[in-house]
Every structure is written in C-alpha cells, then in structure tokens.
C-alpha cells in the first residue's frame, strides 16, 4: 500500500496593500493567495482518491517585528517571480 500525493496549482490571487503608506508592515504590501488542489491516491485503497483544496497566503514579512522577509525560495517558479515583482 503506497499513497501518492499530486499537487496542482489552481490559481494565484494578488491582494492589494491595505495601507500602502506603511511599508514597514505587511499591511503596506500586497499579499499573495495561492490555491492548490491535492489529490491522494492508492490503487489498493477503495476509499481513495481523495481531493482537497488548500490555500496558502504569503506576506512580504515573515516576522514584522524583526523585519524578516518571507523565504519563498521553495515555491513554484511562477510564484517566486510574482513575489519578487510585487515586493521589490
């Protein structure tokens, strides 16, 4: 029995900054909302496949107090390009 997982990037939504004048906080930068669909399958399990949608939200700062930027280097190449463009 071996369960496999497939993830599909469904859409990316860029939400505008809440307060563009406040560039020291996440509210001053756009946020990225990513929707994925995960499918779990196993040919030996009659209860599978199971599909679920998942949202991920990326902000410019992972820790606003320290000014730590979010590390998005593990994200899909398209998402990396978008984050670089909107947060530079």
C-alpha positions in Angstrom: 0.0 0.0 0.0 1.5 3.2 -1.2 -0.3 6.5 -1.0 0.8 9.1 -3.6 0.1 12.8 -3.5 -0.3 15.0 -6.5 -0.5 18.8 -6.1 -1.9 21.1 -8.8 -1.5 24.9 -8.6 -5.1 26.2 -9.3 -4.8 29.9 -9.1 -2.8 32.9 -7.7 -4.5 36.0 -6.4 -2.7 39.2 -5.6 -4.5 41.3 -3.0 -3.5 45.0 -2.8 -1.9 46.6 0.2 -4.3 47.6 2.9 -2.2 50.7 3.8 0.4 51.4 1.0 2.0 54.2 3.1 3.0 51.7 5.8 5.8 49.8 4.1 7.4 48.6 7.4 4.5 46.2 7.9 2.7 43.6 5.9 -0.3 45.9 5.6 1.8 48.1 3.3 2.5 45.4 0.8 0.3 43.2 -1.5 -0.2 39.6 -0.3 -0.2 36.5 -2.5 -3.0 34.0 -2.0 -2.3 30.6 -3.6 -4.8 27.8 -4.2 -3.7 24.3 -4.6 -5.6 21.1 -5.1 -4.0 18.0 -3.5 -5.1 14.5 -4.6 -4.2 11.4 -2.6 -4.4 8.1 -4.4 -3.7 4.4 -3.8 -4.8 1.7 -6.2 -5.2 -0.7 -3.3 -7.5 1.5 -1.2 -11.1 1.8 -2.3 -11.6 4.9 -0.2 -9.2 6.8 -2.4 -8.7 9.1 -4.3 -9.4 12.0 -2.0 -9.1 15.5 -3.3 -8.8 18.7 -1.2 -8.2 22.3 -1.8 -5.7 24.2 0.2 -4.9 27.9 0.5 -1.5 29.4 1.2 -1.1 33.1 1.9 2.3 34.7 1.5 3.2 38.1 3.0 6.4 40.1 2.4 7.5 39.8 6.1 7.5 36.5 7.9 8.2 38.5 11.1 7.3 42.1 11.1 9.0 42.9 14.4 12.4 41.8 13.2 11.8 42.9 9.6 12.5 39.3 8.4 11.5 38.8 4.8 9.5 35.7 3.8 11.6 33.0 2.3 9.7 31.9 -0.8 12.6 30.1 -2.5 10.9 26.7 -2.2 7.8 27.9 -4.0 7.0 27.3 -7.7 9.0 29.4 -10.1 5.9 31.4 -11.2 5.2 32.3 -7.5 8.8 33.3 -7.0 8.6 35.6 -9.9 5.4 37.2 -8.7 6.7 37.7 -5.2 9.9 39.2 -6.5 8.0 41.6 -8.7 5.5 42.8 -6.2 7.8 43.1 -3.2 10.7 44.9 -4.8 
